[in-house]
Amino acid sequence: MIKNMCVAHRGFSGKAPENTLAAVRMAIALPYVRWIEIDVQLSKDGVPVVIHDYSLDRTTNGHGKVKDMDWEPMKRLDAGSWKGRAFRGERVPSLEQVLDLAKGRLHLNIELKTIGNLYPGIEKTVIDLISSKGMRDEVVLTSFEAGALQRVKEVDSRYKTGLIYDSRSGDPAMRVKELGCSFLSISFTRLNPNLTKLLNEQGVKVMAWTVDKAKEMRRVADMHSDIMICTNRPDIWGDTFLGV
């Protein structure tokens, strides 16, 4: 029985436009997807929105920075056509829409996309929304930004936090401990059995990204049965481990 949980990266982003409700729905439709990873920023008027890039240009027909556009015009943008004609008219979702879709169905790894003080108060805004839905135990809040993780704990220490670690050097196990995180999100190319074992002993959940090939998935699974596999192609995870 395979234990390496499948995490759909930005939803089922191999087939649907990333970070959209279509991508979330397609991931939810696969019974073996237990987690979805999404990215959250704030619109100009402070609404938590689900989008990866700091700019609107790559994944929508809008232009400029996410932080410079109010939610009303942003929610009218087309966030699907770039992926294919079938997704024309797909929108940038609010975090609230994604929470409503995921509640009781699967867990969310919510990356707070911020640098320094780009989005003052993003941590409290996101936490207040999640708490209002009664979903604290269904999420982990992750970030590259140590300050954001510290602020999460200041707002509500009961929230699970995760460090996204991208450095080629350094000691991720120590960094996670310093920040009081119970989750590490790390490139699968940086993982090795010793680091995984150490983190596991510390009670830290490890997620490897972004693993899209069957061979790579098997290699990660062979390292440790508890490593979560974050992939754009949850269908390949299903083929590899379940033969579905």
TIKOLFI-440783 format. One line per field, with one value per residue (C-alpha): residue number from 0; x, y, z. Coordinates in steps of 0.5 Angstrom, whole numbers. Each point is the difference from the previous one (the first is absolute). Example, Ala and Ser with C-alpha at 12.3 -4.5 7.8 and 13.67 -1.06 7.14 Angstrom:
residues 2
i = c(0, 1)
px = c(25, 2)
py = c(-9, 7)
pz = c(16, -2)
end
This chain:
residues 244
i = c(0, 1, 2, 3, 4, 5, 6, 7, 8, 9, 10, 11, 12, 13, 14, 15, 16, 17, 18, 19, 20, 21, 22, 23, 24, 25, 26, 27, 28, 29, 30, 31, 32, 33, 34, 35, 36, 37, 38, 39, 40, 41, 42, 43, 44, 45, 46, 47, 48, 49, 50, 51, 52, 53, 54, 55, 56, 57, 58, 59, 60, 61, 62, 63, 64, 65, 66, 67, 68, 69, 70, 71, 72, 73, 74, 75, 76, 77, 78, 79, 80, 81, 82, 83, 84, 85, 86, 87, 88, 89, 90, 91, 92, 93, 94, 95, 96, 97, 98, 99, 100, 101, 102, 103, 104, 105, 106, 107, 108, 109, 110, 111, 112, 113, 114, 115, 116, 117, 118, 119, 120, 121, 122, 123, 124, 125, 126, 127, 128, 129, 130, 131, 132, 133, 134, 135, 136, 137, 138, 139, 140, 141, 142, 143, 144, 145, 146, 147, 148, 149, 150, 151, 152, 153, 154, 155, 156, 157, 158, 159, 160, 161, 162, 163, 164, 165, 166, 167, 168, 169, 170, 171, 172, 173, 174, 175, 176, 177, 178, 179, 180, 181, 182, 183, 184, 185, 186, 187, 188, 189, 190, 191, 192, 193, 194, 195, 196, 197, 198, 199, 200, 201, 202, 203, 204, 205, 206, 207, 208, 209, 210, 211, 212, 213, 214, 215, 216, 217, 218, 219, 220, 221, 222, 223, 224, 225, 226, 227, 228, 229, 230, 231, 232, 233, 234, 235, 236, 237, 238, 239, 240, 241, 242, 243)
px = c(0, 3, 0, 3, -5, -2, 0, -3, 4, -4, -6, 1, 4, 3, -7, -4, 3, 3, -3, -7, -6, 0, 7, -3, -6, 4, 5, -6, -3, 6, -2, 8, 2, 0, 3, 0, 5, -2, 3, -3, 1, -4, -4, 1, -6, 3, -4, 4, 0, 3, 6, 7, 4, 0, -2, -7, 4, 1, -6, -5, -2, 1, 7, 4, 1, -6, 1, -2, -7, -6, -4, -6, 4, 5, -6, -2, 6, 1, 5, -1, 1, 7, -1, -4, -7, -4, 2, -2, -4, 4, 1, 5, -3, -1, 3, -7, -2, 5, -1, -7, 1, 5, -3, -1, 3, 7, 6, 3, 7, 0, 6, 0, 3, 4, 7, 1, -5, -4, -6, -1, -5, -1, 1, -5, -5, 1, 0, -7, -3, 2, -2, -7, -1, 2, 6, 6, 1, 0, 5, 8, 2, 7, 5, 7, 0, 2, -4, -6, 0, 2, -6, -5, 2, 0, -8, -2, 6, -5, 1, 5, 5, 5, 7, 1, 7, 4, 7, 5, 4, -2, -3, -8, -1, 3, -4, -6, 1, 2, -7, -4, -2, -3, 0, 6, -2, 7, 2, 0, 7, 3, -3, 4, -2, 4, -3, -7, 1, 3, -6, -5, 3, -1, -7, 0, -4, 4, -3, 4, -1, -1, 0, -3, 3, -1, 7, 1, -6, 2, 7, -3, -5, 6, 4, -6, -7, -2, 2, -6, 1, -2, -1, -4, -2, -4, -2, 7, 0, -6, 3, 7, -3, -7, 0, -6)
py = c(0, 7, 5, 6, 4, 4, 7, 4, 6, 6, -5, -5, 5, -5, 0, 6, 7, 1, 3, 0, -3, -5, -2, -1, -4, -5, -1, -1, -5, -5, -4, -1, 8, 1, 7, 6, 6, 7, 7, 6, 7, 6, 5, 7, 0, -5, -6, -7, -2, -7, 1, -1, 5, 7, 3, -2, 0, -8, -3, 5, 5, 6, 4, 2, -2, -4, 5, 6, -3, 0, -6, 2, 1, -6, -5, 2, -2, -6, -5, -6, 2, -1, -7, -2, 2, -5, 5, 6, 5, -4, 5, 2, -3, 3, -4, 0, -4, -5, -1, -1, -5, -4, 0, -7, -3, 1, 4, 6, 2, 8, 4, 7, 3, 6, 3, 5, 4, 0, -2, 3, -4, -6, -5, 3, 1, -8, -2, 3, -2, -8, 1, 3, -7, -4, -3, 1, -7, -1, 4, 2, 7, 0, 5, 1, 6, -1, 6, -2, -6, 3, 5, -6, -3, 7, 1, -7, -5, -6, 0, -5, 4, -3, 3, 0, -1, 1, 1, -4, 0, 1, -5, 0, -4, 5, 6, -4, -1, 7, 3, -5, -3, -7, -1, 1, 1, -1, -2, -7, 1, 2, -6, -6, -6, 3, 7, -3, -5, 6, 4, -6, -1, 8, -1, 4, -2, 0, 2, -1, 5, 0, -8, -1, -7, -7, -1, 6, -2, -7, 3, 5, -6, -4, 5, 0, -2, 6, 5, 4, 0, 7, -1, 4, -7, -4, -5, -2, -1, -4, -4, -1, -2, -3, -2, 4)
pz = c(0, -2, 5, -4, 0, -7, 1, -7, -1, -1, -1, -6, -4, -5, -3, 2, 1, 6, 7, -3, 2, -6, 2, 8, -3, -4, 6, 4, -5, 1, 7, 1, 0, 8, -1, -4, 0, -2, 0, 3, -1, 2, -5, 1, 4, 4, -2, 0, -7, -3, -5, 0, -4, 3, -7, -3, -7, -1, 2, -1, -5, 5, 0, 6, 7, 4, 6, -4, -2, 4, 0, -4, -7, 2, 1, -7, -3, -5, 4, -5, -7, 0, 2, -5, -4, 5, 6, -3, 5, 6, 6, 5, 6, 7, 6, 2, -6, 0, 8, -1, -6, 4, 7, 3, -7, 1, 3, -2, 0, -1, -2, 2, -6, 3, 0, 6, 2, -7, 3, 7, 4, -5, 6, 4, -6, -2, 7, 1, -6, 1, 7, -2, -4, 6, -4, 4, 0, -7, -2, 1, -2, -3, -3, -2, 4, 7, 3, -3, 4, 6, -1, -1, 7, 3, -2, 2, 2, -1, -8, -3, -4, -5, -3, -7, -1, -6, 1, -2, 6, 8, 5, -2, 7, 4, -3, 0, 8, 1, -3, 3, -6, -1, -7, -5, -8, -4, -7, -1, -3, 7, 4, 3, 4, 6, 0, 0, 5, 5, -2, 1, 7, 2, -2, -6, -6, -7, -7, -6, -6, -6, -2, -7, -2, 2, 1, 5, 4, 1, 2, 5, 3, 1, 4, 5, 0, 4, -6, -3, -7, -3, -8, -6, -2, 5, -5, -1, 8, -1, -6, 4, 7, -1, -8, -1)
end
